[in-house]
């Protein structure tokens, strides 16, 4: 029974890793391309994406 529990633990950990990597990839794809201009208390900020 111990080896079966270990197998479930490994499969569960792999599922979590795949979910986290998929979410991070999704967040990267959502970032807009181009130039981002922000105006704040520190002045004007221009970032190229």
VENDA-V189124 format. One line per field, one symbol per residue. psi: psi as a letter, one per 30 degrees, with the letter a starting at -180 (. if undefined). A space follows every 10 residues. Layout:
psi=???
This chain:
psi=feeeeeeeee eeeeeeeeee eeeeeeeeff kklbkkkkja fgakkkkk.
